[in-house]
Amino acid sequence: MFSPVEIAVVAGIAILIFGADKLPKLARSAGLAKKEFMVGQAEADIAAERARDEARRTAEAQTVATESTVNGVGQPPIVPDPLTGTAGPTHVAPPH
């Protein structure tokens, strides 16, 4: 990827800019920042997995509740109209 000459040039420029005594501190800080980032990313992955599992369980519970809640003779429960809030549809479409 990079040749040894290019790496040496970049290292030489870094020594000139930051000084030889600052480079180990900068490298240590960069390593700690990477470690903290990786730990945070792992924690976020765990939280996302828990949220997905909880959402999956909630959806399954709602599906089971909807399937078991049947009114009358095999009719699904009456759902309120989202626009008016009244039970059932507000208009009936003509048959085709």
N, C-alpha and C positions, 0 to 999 in steps of 0.2 A: 504494500500500500504506500508507505512512505519509505524513502531510501534512508540509510544511516546518515548521509550528509545533510538531508533536510531536517532530520531530528536533531542533529548536532547544532545546526544553525538556529533552530527554534529555541533549544536549550541555552545557547549562548546569548541570544537576544533577551530571554527571560532573566538570565543572570545579570545582564547589564541594566535591565529595567528595574527589577525588584531587589537585586543584591543577593549574594550567596546565603546570607543568614536568614532571609525571609522565605526562601523557596521551600524549605522543609515545613515551615508553619503553614504556608499556602496549600501545600500538598495534603497536610494533615486536616486542615479545614475542609478542603474539597472532599476528602474521604469521609469525614464525619457527616457532611451535608448529604452525600450520596447514601450513607447508611440510614440517616433519618428519613430520607425520601423513600427508600425501599421499605422501611418499617411502616411508614404512613400509608404507602400503597398497599401493603399486605393487610393492614387494618381496614382500609377502605374496601378491599376485595372481600374480606370476611363479613363486613357490614352489608355489602350488596348481596352476598349469598344468603344471609339471614333474611333480608328484606324480600328476596325472590321466593324463599321457602315460605315465609309468612303469607305473601300474596297468593302463592299457589294453594296453601291450605285454606285461606279465606275463600278463594274462588271455588274450590272443591266443596267446601261447606255450603256455600250459596247454591251451587248446582244441586247438591243433595237435598237442600231445603226446598228448592223450587220444584224438583221432581216429586217430592213427597207431599207438597202442598197442592192438592188438586181439589177444586170445589165442584160439586155436582157430579155429573156423569162423565168423567174423563176430561173435563174442561180445565184449561189452565186458569190460574188466579187472575182476577180482574186487575189490570194495571192502570193507574191514573193517567189521564192525558197530560203530557208534559207542558202543553201550552195553557190549558185552563185549570188543571188540577182536579177536574171532575172524574168520577169513576167511569172507565170505559171510553170508547171513542166518541167524539162530538158529532161526527157525521159518518154515514155509511156510504161506501163507494158502490155505484151500481154494478150489477153483475155483467160480465162480458159475454 
